[in-house]
Amino acid sequence: MGLYLAGLPGWACPFKSLFGIPCPGCGLTTASGQLFHGQFSASLHTHAFAPIFVCSFLVMAFVIFLPEKQRESTVKRIAGFERRTGITSLVLVSLLMYWVIRLVGLV
């Protein structure tokens, strides 16, 4: 994502290069960059999971810089939330469903 935000070329998706179809995350970097630039509609049109990705990235970036005790406590709370809600599985299944819908051309 850093290359995209800096306006530098990135590299091609290895999944797409190997199989000839986009992977579930294809377009996510572009959509995240558009989100950071305030282009919300374009971002959602490029990849609907960009807001989830950006929020997750920002939470991780915030937690990394916390003091050790606070970081451990925060990580435990997040892990507990994930266990109680199953949010990680829900997001991954949703991402795969979104990918199939994009492959079929409905979105």
Distance bins in CASP14 RR format, pairs under 12 A and 6 or more apart:
PFRMAT RR
TARGET T0000
AUTHOR 0000-0000-0000
RMODE 2
METHOD distances of the structure
MODEL  1
1 7 0 0 0 0 0 1 0 0 0 0 0
1 8 0 0 0 0 0 1 0 0 0 0 0
1 10 0 0 0 0 1 0 0 0 0 0 0
1 25 0 0 0 0 0 1 0 0 0 0 0
1 27 0 0 0 0 0 1 0 0 0 0 0
1 28 0 0 0 0 1 0 0 0 0 0 0
1 29 1 0 1 0 0 0 0 0 0 0 0
1 30 0 0 0 0 1 0 0 0 0 0 0
1 31 0 0 0 0 0 1 0 0 0 0 0
1 32 1 0 1 0 0 0 0 0 0 0 0
1 33 1 0 0 1 0 0 0 0 0 0 0
1 34 0 0 0 0 0 1 0 0 0 0 0
1 35 0 0 0 0 0 1 0 0 0 0 0
1 36 0 0 0 0 1 0 0 0 0 0 0
1 50 0 0 0 0 0 1 0 0 0 0 0
1 53 0 0 0 0 1 0 0 0 0 0 0
1 54 0 0 0 0 1 0 0 0 0 0 0
1 57 0 0 0 0 1 0 0 0 0 0 0
1 61 0 0 0 0 0 1 0 0 0 0 0
2 8 1 0 0 1 0 0 0 0 0 0 0
2 9 0 0 0 0 0 1 0 0 0 0 0
2 10 0 0 0 0 1 0 0 0 0 0 0
2 29 0 0 0 0 1 0 0 0 0 0 0
2 30 0 0 0 0 0 1 0 0 0 0 0
2 32 0 0 0 0 1 0 0 0 0 0 0
2 33 0 0 0 0 1 0 0 0 0 0 0
2 36 0 0 0 0 0 1 0 0 0 0 0
2 57 0 0 0 0 0 1 0 0 0 0 0
3 9 1 0 0 1 0 0 0 0 0 0 0
3 10 1 0 1 0 0 0 0 0 0 0 0
3 11 0 0 0 0 1 0 0 0 0 0 0
3 29 0 0 0 0 1 0 0 0 0 0 0
3 30 0 0 0 0 0 1 0 0 0 0 0
3 33 0 0 0 0 0 1 0 0 0 0 0
4 10 1 0 0 1 0 0 0 0 0 0 0
4 11 0 0 0 0 0 1 0 0 0 0 0
4 27 0 0 0 0 1 0 0 0 0 0 0
4 28 0 0 0 0 0 1 0 0 0 0 0
4 29 1 0 1 0 0 0 0 0 0 0 0
4 30 1 0 0 1 0 0 0 0 0 0 0
4 31 0 0 0 0 1 0 0 0 0 0 0
4 32 1 0 0 1 0 0 0 0 0 0 0
4 33 1 0 1 0 0 0 0 0 0 0 0
4 34 0 0 0 0 1 0 0 0 0 0 0
4 35 0 0 0 0 0 1 0 0 0 0 0
4 36 0 0 0 0 1 0 0 0 0 0 0
4 37 0 0 0 0 0 1 0 0 0 0 0
4 46 0 0 0 0 0 1 0 0 0 0 0
4 50 0 0 0 0 0 1 0 0 0 0 0
5 29 0 0 0 0 1 0 0 0 0 0 0
5 30 0 0 0 0 0 1 0 0 0 0 0
5 32 0 0 0 0 1 0 0 0 0 0 0
5 33 1 0 1 0 0 0 0 0 0 0 0
5 34 0 0 0 0 0 1 0 0 0 0 0
5 35 0 0 0 0 0 1 0 0 0 0 0
5 36 1 0 0 1 0 0 0 0 0 0 0
5 37 0 0 0 0 1 0 0 0 0 0 0
5 54 0 0 0 0 0 1 0 0 0 0 0
5 57 0 0 0 0 0 1 0 0 0 0 0
6 29 0 0 0 0 0 1 0 0 0 0 0
6 33 0 0 0 0 0 1 0 0 0 0 0
6 36 0 0 0 0 0 1 0 0 0 0 0
7 29 0 0 0 0 0 1 0 0 0 0 0
7 30 0 0 0 0 0 1 0 0 0 0 0
7 33 0 0 0 0 1 0 0 0 0 0 0
7 37 0 0 0 0 0 1 0 0 0 0 0
8 29 0 0 0 0 0 1 0 0 0 0 0
9 29 0 0 0 0 0 1 0 0 0 0 0
10 29 0 0 0 0 1 0 0 0 0 0 0
10 30 0 0 0 0 0 1 0 0 0 0 0
11 17 0 0 0 0 1 0 0 0 0 0 0
11 29 0 0 0 0 0 1 0 0 0 0 0
12 18 0 0 0 0 0 1 0 0 0 0 0
12 20 0 0 0 0 0 1 0 0 0 0 0
12 22 0 0 0 0 0 1 0 0 0 0 0
12 23 0 0 0 0 0 1 0 0 0 0 0
12 26 0 0 0 0 1 0 0 0 0 0 0
12 27 0 0 0 0 0 1 0 0 0 0 0
12 29 0 0 0 0 0 1 0 0 0 0 0
13 19 0 0 0 0 1 0 0 0 0 0 0
13 20 0 0 0 0 1 0 0 0 0 0 0
13 21 0 0 0 0 1 0 0 0 0 0 0
13 22 1 0 0 1 0 0 0 0 0 0 0
13 23 1 0 1 0 0 0 0 0 0 0 0
13 24 0 0 0 0 0 1 0 0 0 0 0
13 25 1 0 0 1 0 0 0 0 0 0 0
13 26 1 0 1 0 0 0 0 0 0 0 0
13 27 0 0 0 0 1 0 0 0 0 0 0
13 28 0 0 0 0 0 1 0 0 0 0 0
13 29 0 0 0 0 1 0 0 0 0 0 0
13 30 0 0 0 0 0 1 0 0 0 0 0
14 20 0 0 0 0 0 1 0 0 0 0 0
14 22 0 0 0 0 0 1 0 0 0 0 0
14 23 0 0 0 0 1 0 0 0 0 0 0
14 25 0 0 0 0 0 1 0 0 0 0 0
14 26 0 0 0 0 0 1 0 0 0 0 0
15 21 1 0 0 1 0 0 0 0 0 0 0
15 22 1 0 0 1 0 0 0 0 0 0 0
15 23 1 1 0 0 0 0 0 0 0 0 0
15 24 0 0 0 0 1 0 0 0 0 0 0
15 25 0 0 0 0 1 0 0 0 0 0 0
15 26 1 0 0 1 0 0 0 0 0 0 0
15 27 0 0 0 0 0 1 0 0 0 0 0
15 99 0 0 0 0 0 1 0 0 0 0 0
16 22 1 0 1 0 0 0 0 0 0 0 0
16 23 1 0 0 1 0 0 0 0 0 0 0
16 24 0 0 0 0 0 1 0 0 0 0 0
16 25 0 0 0 0 1 0 0 0 0 0 0
16 26 1 0 0 1 0 0 0 0 0 0 0
16 27 0 0 0 0 0 1 0 0 0 0 0
16 103 0 0 0 0 0 1 0 0 0 0 0
17 23 0 0 0 0 0 1 0 0 0 0 0
17 26 0 0 0 0 0 1 0 0 0 0 0
19 26 0 0 0 0 0 1 0 0 0 0 0
19 103 0 0 0 0 0 1 0 0 0 0 0
20 26 0 0 0 0 0 1 0 0 0 0 0
20 103 0 0 0 0 0 1 0 0 0 0 0
21 99 0 0 0 0 1 0 0 0 0 0 0
21 100 0 0 0 0 0 1 0 0 0 0 0
21 102 0 0 0 0 1 0 0 0 0 0 0
21 103 1 0 0 1 0 0 0 0 0 0 0
21 104 0 0 0 0 0 1 0 0 0 0 0
21 105 0 0 0 0 0 1 0 0 0 0 0
22 28 0 0 0 0 0 1 0 0 0 0 0
22 30 0 0 0 0 0 1 0 0 0 0 0
22 46 0 0 0 0 0 1 0 0 0 0 0
22 47 0 0 0 0 0 1 0 0 0 0 0
22 98 0 0 0 0 0 1 0 0 0 0 0
22 99 1 0 0 1 0 0 0 0 0 0 0
22 100 0 0 0 0 0 1 0 0 0 0 0
22 102 1 0 0 1 0 0 0 0 0 0 0
22 103 1 0 0 1 0 0 0 0 0 0 0
22 105 0 0 0 0 0 1 0 0 0 0 0
23 29 0 0 0 0 0 1 0 0 0 0 0
23 47 0 0 0 0 0 1 0 0 0 0 0
23 95 0 0 0 0 0 1 0 0 0 0 0
23 96 0 0 0 0 0 1 0 0 0 0 0
23 98 0 0 0 0 0 1 0 0 0 0 0
23 99 1 0 0 1 0 0 0 0 0 0 0
23 102 0 0 0 0 0 1 0 0 0 0 0
23 103 0 0 0 0 0 1 0 0 0 0 0
24 47 0 0 0 0 1 0 0 0 0 0 0
24 48 0 0 0 0 0 1 0 0 0 0 0
24 49 0 0 0 0 1 0 0 0 0 0 0
24 53 0 0 0 0 0 1 0 0 0 0 0
24 91 0 0 0 0 0 1 0 0 0 0 0
24 92 0 0 0 0 1 0 0 0 0 0 0
24 93 0 0 0 0 0 1 0 0 0 0 0
24 94 0 0 0 0 0 1 0 0 0 0 0
24 95 1 0 1 0 0 0 0 0 0 0 0
24 96 1 0 0 1 0 0 0 0 0 0 0
24 97 0 0 0 0 1 0 0 0 0 0 0
24 98 1 0 0 1 0 0 0 0 0 0 0
24 99 1 1 0 0 0 0 0 0 0 0 0
24 100 0 0 0 0 1 0 0 0 0 0 0
24 101 0 0 0 0 0 1 0 0 0 0 0
24 102 0 0 0 0 1 0 0 0 0 0 0
24 103 0 0 0 0 1 0 0 0 0 0 0
25 31 0 0 0 0 1 0 0 0 0 0 0
25 32 0 0 0 0 0 1 0 0 0 0 0
25 46 0 0 0 0 0 1 0 0 0 0 0
25 47 1 0 0 1 0 0 0 0 0 0 0
25 48 0 0 0 0 0 1 0 0 0 0 0
25 49 1 0 0 1 0 0 0 0 0 0 0
25 50 0 0 0 0 1 0 0 0 0 0 0
25 52 0 0 0 0 0 1 0 0 0 0 0
25 53 0 0 0 0 1 0 0 0 0 0 0
25 92 0 0 0 0 0 1 0 0 0 0 0
25 95 1 0 0 1 0 0 0 0 0 0 0
25 96 0 0 0 0 0 1 0 0 0 0 0
25 98 0 0 0 0 1 0 0 0 0 0 0
25 99 1 0 0 1 0 0 0 0 0 0 0
25 102 0 0 0 0 1 0 0 0 0 0 0
26 46 0 0 0 0 1 0 0 0 0 0 0
26 47 1 0 0 1 0 0 0 0 0 0 0
26 49 0 0 0 0 0 1 0 0 0 0 0
26 95 0 0 0 0 0 1 0 0 0 0 0
26 98 0 0 0 0 0 1 0 0 0 0 0
26 99 0 0 0 0 1 0 0 0 0 0 0
26 102 0 0 0 0 1 0 0 0 0 0 0
26 103 0 0 0 0 0 1 0 0 0 0 0
27 33 0 0 0 0 1 0 0 0 0 0 0
27 34 0 0 0 0 1 0 0 0 0 0 0
27 35 0 0 0 0 0 1 0 0 0 0 0
27 42 0 0 0 0 0 1 0 0 0 0 0
27 43 0 0 0 0 1 0 0 0 0 0 0
27 44 0 0 0 0 0 1 0 0 0 0 0
27 45 0 0 0 0 0 1 0 0 0 0 0
27 46 1 0 1 0 0 0 0 0 0 0 0
27 47 1 0 1 0 0 0 0 0 0 0 0
27 48 0 0 0 0 0 1 0 0 0 0 0
27 49 0 0 0 0 1 0 0 0 0 0 0
27 50 0 0 0 0 1 0 0 0 0 0 0
27 53 0 0 0 0 0 1 0 0 0 0 0
27 98 0 0 0 0 0 1 0 0 0 0 0
27 99 0 0 0 0 0 1 0 0 0 0 0
27 102 0 0 0 0 1 0 0 0 0 0 0
28 34 0 0 0 0 0 1 0 0 0 0 0
28 35 0 0 0 0 0 1 0 0 0 0 0
28 43 0 0 0 0 1 0 0 0 0 0 0
28 44 0 0 0 0 0 1 0 0 0 0 0
28 46 0 0 0 0 1 0 0 0 0 0 0
28 47 1 0 1 0 0 0 0 0 0 0 0
28 48 0 0 0 0 1 0 0 0 0 0 0
28 49 1 0 0 1 0 0 0 0 0 0 0
28 50 1 0 0 1 0 0 0 0 0 0 0
28 51 0 0 0 0 0 1 0 0 0 0 0
28 52 0 0 0 0 1 0 0 0 0 0 0
28 53 1 0 1 0 0 0 0 0 0 0 0
28 54 0 0 0 0 1 0 0 0 0 0 0
28 56 0 0 0 0 0 1 0 0 0 0 0
28 57 0 0 0 0 0 1 0 0 0 0 0
28 95 0 0 0 0 1 0 0 0 0 0 0
28 98 0 0 0 0 0 1 0 0 0 0 0
28 99 0 0 0 0 0 1 0 0 0 0 0
28 102 0 0 0 0 0 1 0 0 0 0 0
29 35 0 0 0 0 0 1 0 0 0 0 0
29 36 0 0 0 0 0 1 0 0 0 0 0
29 43 0 0 0 0 0 1 0 0 0 0 0
29 46 0 0 0 0 1 0 0 0 0 0 0
29 47 0 0 0 0 1 0 0 0 0 0 0
29 49 0 0 0 0 0 1 0 0 0 0 0
29 50 0 0 0 0 1 0 0 0 0 0 0
29 53 0 0 0 0 1 0 0 0 0 0 0
29 54 0 0 0 0 0 1 0 0 0 0 0
29 57 0 0 0 0 0 1 0 0 0 0 0
30 36 0 0 0 0 0 1 0 0 0 0 0
30 37 0 0 0 0 0 1 0 0 0 0 0
30 39 0 0 0 0 0 1 0 0 0 0 0
30 42 0 0 0 0 1 0 0 0 0 0 0
30 43 0 0 0 0 1 0 0 0 0 0 0
30 44 0 0 0 0 0 1 0 0 0 0 0
30 45 0 0 0 0 0 1 0 0 0 0 0
30 46 1 0 1 0 0 0 0 0 0 0 0
30 47 1 0 0 1 0 0 0 0 0 0 0
30 50 0 0 0 0 1 0 0 0 0 0 0
30 53 0 0 0 0 0 1 0 0 0 0 0
31 37 0 0 0 0 0 1 0 0 0 0 0
31 38 0 0 0 0 0 1 0 0 0 0 0
31 39 0 0 0 0 1 0 0 0 0 0 0
31 40 0 0 0 0 0 1 0 0 0 0 0
31 41 0 0 0 0 0 1 0 0 0 0 0
31 42 1 0 0 1 0 0 0 0 0 0 0
31 43 1 0 1 0 0 0 0 0 0 0 0
31 44 1 0 0 1 0 0 0 0 0 0 0
31 45 0 0 0 0 1 0 0 0 0 0 0
31 46 1 1 0 0 0 0 0 0 0 0 0
31 47 1 1 0 0 0 0 0 0 0 0 0
31 48 0 0 0 0 1 0 0 0 0 0 0
31 49 1 0 0 1 0 0 0 0 0 0 0
31 50 1 1 0 0 0 0 0 0 0 0 0
31 51 0 0 0 0 1 0 0 0 0 0 0
31 52 0 0 0 0 0 1 0 0 0 0 0
31 53 1 0 0 1 0 0 0 0 0 0 0
31 54 0 0 0 0 1 0 0 0 0 0 0
31 98 0 0 0 0 0 1 0 0 0 0 0
32 38 0 0 0 0 0 1 0 0 0 0 0
32 39 0 0 0 0 0 1 0 0 0 0 0
32 40 0 0 0 0 0 1 0 0 0 0 0
32 42 0 0 0 0 0 1 0 0 0 0 0
32 43 1 0 0 1 0 0 0 0 0 0 0
32 44 0 0 0 0 0 1 0 0 0 0 0
32 46 0 0 0 0 1 0 0 0 0 0 0
32 47 0 0 0 0 1 0 0 0 0 0 0
32 48 0 0 0 0 0 1 0 0 0 0 0
32 49 0 0 0 0 1 0 0 0 0 0 0
32 50 1 0 1 0 0 0 0 0 0 0 0
32 51 0 0 0 0 1 0 0 0 0 0 0
32 52 0 0 0 0 0 1 0 0 0 0 0
32 53 1 0 1 0 0 0 0 0 0 0 0
32 54 1 0 1 0 0 0 0 0 0 0 0
32 55 0 0 0 0 0 1 0 0 0 0 0
32 56 0 0 0 0 0 1 0 0 0 0 0
32 57 1 0 0 1 0 0 0 0 0 0 0
32 58 0 0 0 0 0 1 0 0 0 0 0
33 39 0 0 0 0 1 0 0 0 0 0 0
33 40 0 0 0 0 0 1 0 0 0 0 0
33 42 0 0 0 0 1 0 0 0 0 0 0
33 43 1 0 0 1 0 0 0 0 0 0 0
33 46 0 0 0 0 1 0 0 0 0 0 0
33 47 0 0 0 0 0 1 0 0 0 0 0
33 50 1 0 0 1 0 0 0 0 0 0 0
33 51 0 0 0 0 0 1 0 0 0 0 0
33 53 0 0 0 0 0 1 0 0 0 0 0
33 54 0 0 0 0 1 0 0 0 0 0 0
33 57 0 0 0 0 0 1 0 0 0 0 0
34 40 1 0 0 1 0 0 0 0 0 0 0
34 41 0 0 0 0 1 0 0 0 0 0 0
34 42 1 0 1 0 0 0 0 0 0 0 0
34 43 1 1 0 0 0 0 0 0 0 0 0
34 44 0 0 0 0 1 0 0 0 0 0 0
34 45 0 0 0 0 1 0 0 0 0 0 0
34 46 1 0 0 1 0 0 0 0 0 0 0
34 47 0 0 0 0 1 0 0 0 0 0 0
34 50 1 0 0 1 0 0 0 0 0 0 0
34 51 0 0 0 0 0 1 0 0 0 0 0
34 53 0 0 0 0 0 1 0 0 0 0 0
34 54 0 0 0 0 0 1 0 0 0 0 0
35 41 0 0 0 0 0 1 0 0 0 0 0
35 42 0 0 0 0 1 0 0 0 0 0 0
35 43 1 0 1 0 0 0 0 0 0 0 0
35 44 0 0 0 0 1 0 0 0 0 0 0
35 45 0 0 0 0 0 1 0 0 0 0 0
35 46 0 0 0 0 1 0 0 0 0 0 0
35 47 0 0 0 0 1 0 0 0 0 0 0
35 48 0 0 0 0 0 1 0 0 0 0 0
35 49 0 0 0 0 0 1 0 0 0 0 0
35 50 1 0 1 0 0 0 0 0 0 0 0
35 51 1 0 0 1 0 0 0 0 0 0 0
35 52 0 0 0 0 0 1 0 0 0 0 0
35 53 0 0 0 0 1 0 0 0 0 0 0
35 54 1 0 1 0 0 0 0 0 0 0 0
35 55 0 0 0 0 1 0 0 0 0 0 0
35 57 0 0 0 0 0 1 0 0 0 0 0
35 58 0 0 0 0 0 1 0 0 0 0 0
36 42 0 0 0 0 0 1 0 0 0 0 0
36 43 0 0 0 0 1 0 0 0 0 0 0
36 50 0 0 0 0 1 0 0 0 0 0 0
36 51 0 0 0 0 0 1 0 0 0 0 0
36 53 0 0 0 0 0 1 0 0 0 0 0
36 54 1 0 0 1 0 0 0 0 0 0 0
36 57 0 0 0 0 0 1 0 0 0 0 0
36 58 0 0 0 0 0 1 0 0 0 0 0
37 43 0 0 0 0 1 0 0 0 0 0 0
37 46 0 0 0 0 0 1 0 0 0 0 0
37 50 0 0 0 0 0 1 0 0 0 0 0
37 54 0 0 0 0 0 1 0 0 0 0 0
38 44 0 0 0 0 0 1 0 0 0 0 0
38 50 0 0 0 0 0 1 0 0 0 0 0
38 51 0 0 0 0 0 1 0 0 0 0 0
38 54 0 0 0 0 0 1 0 0 0 0 0
39 45 0 0 0 0 1 0 0 0 0 0 0
39 46 0 0 0 0 1 0 0 0 0 0 0
39 50 0 0 0 0 0 1 0 0 0 0 0
40 46 0 0 0 0 0 1 0 0 0 0 0
40 48 0 0 0 0 0 1 0 0 0 0 0
40 50 0 0 0 0 1 0 0 0 0 0 0
40 51 0 0 0 0 1 0 0 0 0 0 0
40 54 0 0 0 0 0 1 0 0 0 0 0
41 48 0 0 0 0 0 1 0 0 0 0 0
41 50 0 0 0 0 0 1 0 0 0 0 0
42 50 0 0 0 0 1 0 0 0 0 0 0
43 49 0 0 0 0 0 1 0 0 0 0 0
43 50 1 0 1 0 0 0 0 0 0 0 0
43 51 1 0 0 1 0 0 0 0 0 0 0
43 52 0 0 0 0 0 1 0 0 0 0 0
43 53 0 0 0 0 0 1 0 0 0 0 0
43 54 0 0 0 0 1 0 0 0 0 0 0
44 50 1 0 0 1 0 0 0 0 0 0 0
44 51 1 0 0 1 0 0 0 0 0 0 0
44 52 0 0 0 0 0 1 0 0 0 0 0
44 54 0 0 0 0 0 1 0 0 0 0 0
44 98 0 0 0 0 0 1 0 0 0 0 0
44 107 0 0 0 0 0 1 0 0 0 0 0
45 102 0 0 0 0 0 1 0 0 0 0 0
45 107 0 0 0 0 1 0 0 0 0 0 0
46 53 0 0 0 0 0 1 0 0 0 0 0
46 102 0 0 0 0 0 1 0 0 0 0 0
46 107 0 0 0 0 0 1 0 0 0 0 0
47 53 0 0 0 0 1 0 0 0 0 0 0
47 54 0 0 0 0 0 1 0 0 0 0 0
47 95 0 0 0 0 1 0 0 0 0 0 0
47 98 0 0 0 0 1 0 0 0 0 0 0
47 99 0 0 0 0 0 1 0 0 0 0 0
47 102 0 0 0 0 1 0 0 0 0 0 0
47 107 0 0 0 0 1 0 0 0 0 0 0
48 91 0 0 0 0 0 1 0 0 0 0 0
48 94 0 0 0 0 1 0 0 0 0 0 0
48 95 0 0 0 0 1 0 0 0 0 0 0
48 97 0 0 0 0 0 1 0 0 0 0 0
48 98 1 0 0 1 0 0 0 0 0 0 0
48 99 0 0 0 0 0 1 0 0 0 0 0
48 101 0 0 0 0 1 0 0 0 0 0 0
48 102 0 0 0 0 1 0 0 0 0 0 0
48 107 1 0 0 1 0 0 0 0 0 0 0
49 55 0 0 0 0 0 1 0 0 0 0 0
49 56 0 0 0 0 1 0 0 0 0 0 0
49 57 0 0 0 0 0 1 0 0 0 0 0
49 91 1 0 0 1 0 0 0 0 0 0 0
49 92 0 0 0 0 0 1 0 0 0 0 0
49 94 1 0 0 1 0 0 0 0 0 0 0
49 95 1 0 1 0 0 0 0 0 0 0 0
49 96 0 0 0 0 0 1 0 0 0 0 0
49 97 0 0 0 0 0 1 0 0 0 0 0
49 98 1 0 0 1 0 0 0 0 0 0 0
49 99 0 0 0 0 1 0 0 0 0 0 0
49 102 0 0 0 0 0 1 0 0 0 0 0
49 107 0 0 0 0 0 1 0 0 0 0 0
50 56 0 0 0 0 0 1 0 0 0 0 0
50 57 0 0 0 0 0 1 0 0 0 0 0
50 95 0 0 0 0 0 1 0 0 0 0 0
50 98 0 0 0 0 0 1 0 0 0 0 0
51 57 0 0 0 0 0 1 0 0 0 0 0
51 58 0 0 0 0 0 1 0 0 0 0 0
51 91 0 0 0 0 0 1 0 0 0 0 0
52 58 0 0 0 0 0 1 0 0 0 0 0
52 59 0 0 0 0 0 1 0 0 0 0 0
52 87 0 0 0 0 1 0 0 0 0 0 0
52 88 0 0 0 0 0 1 0 0 0 0 0
52 90 0 0 0 0 0 1 0 0 0 0 0
52 91 1 0 0 1 0 0 0 0 0 0 0
52 92 0 0 0 0 0 1 0 0 0 0 0
52 94 0 0 0 0 1 0 0 0 0 0 0
52 95 0 0 0 0 1 0 0 0 0 0 0
52 98 0 0 0 0 0 1 0 0 0 0 0
53 59 0 0 0 0 0 1 0 0 0 0 0
53 60 0 0 0 0 0 1 0 0 0 0 0
53 91 0 0 0 0 1 0 0 0 0 0 0
53 95 0 0 0 0 1 0 0 0 0 0 0
54 60 0 0 0 0 0 1 0 0 0 0 0
54 61 0 0 0 0 0 1 0 0 0 0 0
55 61 0 0 0 0 0 1 0 0 0 0 0
55 62 0 0 0 0 0 1 0 0 0 0 0
55 87 0 0 0 0 0 1 0 0 0 0 0
55 91 0 0 0 0 0 1 0 0 0 0 0
56 62 0 0 0 0 0 1 0 0 0 0 0
56 63 0 0 0 0 0 1 0 0 0 0 0
56 78 0 0 0 0 0 1 0 0 0 0 0
56 82 0 0 0 0 0 1 0 0 0 0 0
56 87 0 0 0 0 0 1 0 0 0 0 0
56 88 0 0 0 0 1 0 0 0 0 0 0
56 91 0 0 0 0 1 0 0 0 0 0 0
56 95 0 0 0 0 0 1 0 0 0 0 0
57 63 0 0 0 0 0 1 0 0 0 0 0
57 64 0 0 0 0 0 1 0 0 0 0 0
58 64 0 0 0 0 0 1 0 0 0 0 0
58 65 0 0 0 0 0 1 0 0 0 0 0
59 65 0 0 0 0 0 1 0 0 0 0 0
59 66 0 0 0 0 0 1 0 0 0 0 0
59 71 0 0 0 0 0 1 0 0 0 0 0
59 74 0 0 0 0 1 0 0 0 0 0 0
59 75 0 0 0 0 0 1 0 0 0 0 0
59 77 0 0 0 0 0 1 0 0 0 0 0
59 78 1 0 0 1 0 0 0 0 0 0 0
59 81 0 0 0 0 0 1 0 0 0 0 0
59 82 0 0 0 0 0 1 0 0 0 0 0
60 66 0 0 0 0 0 1 0 0 0 0 0
60 71 0 0 0 0 0 1 0 0 0 0 0
60 74 0 0 0 0 0 1 0 0 0 0 0
60 75 0 0 0 0 0 1 0 0 0 0 0
60 78 0 0 0 0 1 0 0 0 0 0 0
62 70 0 0 0 0 0 1 0 0 0 0 0
62 71 0 0 0 0 1 0 0 0 0 0 0
62 74 0 0 0 0 1 0 0 0 0 0 0
62 75 0 0 0 0 0 1 0 0 0 0 0
62 78 0 0 0 0 0 1 0 0 0 0 0
63 70 0 0 0 0 1 0 0 0 0 0 0
63 71 1 0 1 0 0 0 0 0 0 0 0
63 72 0 0 0 0 1 0 0 0 0 0 0
63 73 0 0 0 0 0 1 0 0 0 0 0
63 74 1 0 1 0 0 0 0 0 0 0 0
63 75 1 0 0 1 0 0 0 0 0 0 0
63 76 0 0 0 0 0 1 0 0 0 0 0
63 77 0 0 0 0 0 1 0 0 0 0 0
63 78 1 0 0 1 0 0 0 0 0 0 0
63 79 0 0 0 0 0 1 0 0 0 0 0
64 70 0 0 0 0 0 1 0 0 0 0 0
64 71 1 0 0 1 0 0 0 0 0 0 0
64 74 0 0 0 0 0 1 0 0 0 0 0
64 75 0 0 0 0 0 1 0 0 0 0 0
65 71 0 0 0 0 1 0 0 0 0 0 0
65 74 0 0 0 0 0 1 0 0 0 0 0
66 72 0 0 0 0 1 0 0 0 0 0 0
66 73 0 0 0 0 1 0 0 0 0 0 0
66 74 1 0 0 1 0 0 0 0 0 0 0
66 75 0 0 0 0 1 0 0 0 0 0 0
66 77 0 0 0 0 0 1 0 0 0 0 0
66 78 0 0 0 0 0 1 0 0 0 0 0
67 73 0 0 0 0 1 0 0 0 0 0 0
67 74 0 0 0 0 0 1 0 0 0 0 0
68 74 0 0 0 0 0 1 0 0 0 0 0
68 75 0 0 0 0 0 1 0 0 0 0 0
69 75 0 0 0 0 0 1 0 0 0 0 0
69 76 0 0 0 0 0 1 0 0 0 0 0
70 76 0 0 0 0 0 1 0 0 0 0 0
70 77 0 0 0 0 0 1 0 0 0 0 0
71 77 0 0 0 0 0 1 0 0 0 0 0
71 78 0 0 0 0 0 1 0 0 0 0 0
72 78 0 0 0 0 0 1 0 0 0 0 0
72 79 0 0 0 0 0 1 0 0 0 0 0
73 79 0 0 0 0 0 1 0 0 0 0 0
73 80 0 0 0 0 0 1 0 0 0 0 0
74 80 0 0 0 0 0 1 0 0 0 0 0
74 81 0 0 0 0 0 1 0 0 0 0 0
75 81 0 0 0 0 0 1 0 0 0 0 0
75 82 0 0 0 0 0 1 0 0 0 0 0
76 82 0 0 0 0 0 1 0 0 0 0 0
76 83 0 0 0 0 0 1 0 0 0 0 0
77 83 0 0 0 0 0 1 0 0 0 0 0
77 84 0 0 0 0 0 1 0 0 0 0 0
78 84 0 0 0 0 0 1 0 0 0 0 0
78 85 0 0 0 0 0 1 0 0 0 0 0
78 87 0 0 0 0 1 0 0 0 0 0 0
78 88 0 0 0 0 0 1 0 0 0 0 0
79 85 0 0 0 0 0 1 0 0 0 0 0
79 86 0 0 0 0 0 1 0 0 0 0 0
79 87 0 0 0 0 0 1 0 0 0 0 0
79 88 0 0 0 0 1 0 0 0 0 0 0
80 86 0 0 0 0 1 0 0 0 0 0 0
80 87 0 0 0 0 0 1 0 0 0 0 0
80 88 0 0 0 0 0 1 0 0 0 0 0
81 87 1 0 0 1 0 0 0 0 0 0 0
81 88 0 0 0 0 1 0 0 0 0 0 0
82 88 1 0 1 0 0 0 0 0 0 0 0
82 89 0 0 0 0 1 0 0 0 0 0 0
82 90 0 0 0 0 0 1 0 0 0 0 0
82 91 0 0 0 0 0 1 0 0 0 0 0
82 92 0 0 0 0 0 1 0 0 0 0 0
83 89 0 0 0 0 0 1 0 0 0 0 0
85 91 0 0 0 0 0 1 0 0 0 0 0
86 92 0 0 0 0 1 0 0 0 0 0 0
86 93 0 0 0 0 0 1 0 0 0 0 0
86 94 0 0 0 0 0 1 0 0 0 0 0
87 93 0 0 0 0 0 1 0 0 0 0 0
87 94 0 0 0 0 0 1 0 0 0 0 0
88 94 0 0 0 0 0 1 0 0 0 0 0
88 95 0 0 0 0 0 1 0 0 0 0 0
89 95 0 0 0 0 0 1 0 0 0 0 0
89 96 0 0 0 0 0 1 0 0 0 0 0
90 96 0 0 0 0 0 1 0 0 0 0 0
90 97 0 0 0 0 0 1 0 0 0 0 0
91 97 0 0 0 0 0 1 0 0 0 0 0
91 98 0 0 0 0 0 1 0 0 0 0 0
92 98 0 0 0 0 0 1 0 0 0 0 0
92 99 0 0 0 0 0 1 0 0 0 0 0
93 99 0 0 0 0 0 1 0 0 0 0 0
93 100 0 0 0 0 0 1 0 0 0 0 0
94 100 0 0 0 0 0 1 0 0 0 0 0
94 101 0 0 0 0 0 1 0 0 0 0 0
95 101 0 0 0 0 0 1 0 0 0 0 0
95 102 0 0 0 0 0 1 0 0 0 0 0
96 102 0 0 0 0 0 1 0 0 0 0 0
96 103 0 0 0 0 0 1 0 0 0 0 0
97 103 0 0 0 0 0 1 0 0 0 0 0
97 104 0 0 0 0 0 1 0 0 0 0 0
97 106 0 0 0 0 0 1 0 0 0 0 0
97 107 0 0 0 0 0 1 0 0 0 0 0
98 104 0 0 0 0 0 1 0 0 0 0 0
98 105 0 0 0 0 0 1 0 0 0 0 0
98 106 0 0 0 0 0 1 0 0 0 0 0
98 107 1 0 0 1 0 0 0 0 0 0 0
99 105 0 0 0 0 0 1 0 0 0 0 0
99 106 0 0 0 0 0 1 0 0 0 0 0
99 107 0 0 0 0 1 0 0 0 0 0 0
100 106 0 0 0 0 1 0 0 0 0 0 0
100 107 0 0 0 0 0 1 0 0 0 0 0
101 107 1 0 1 0 0 0 0 0 0 0 0
END
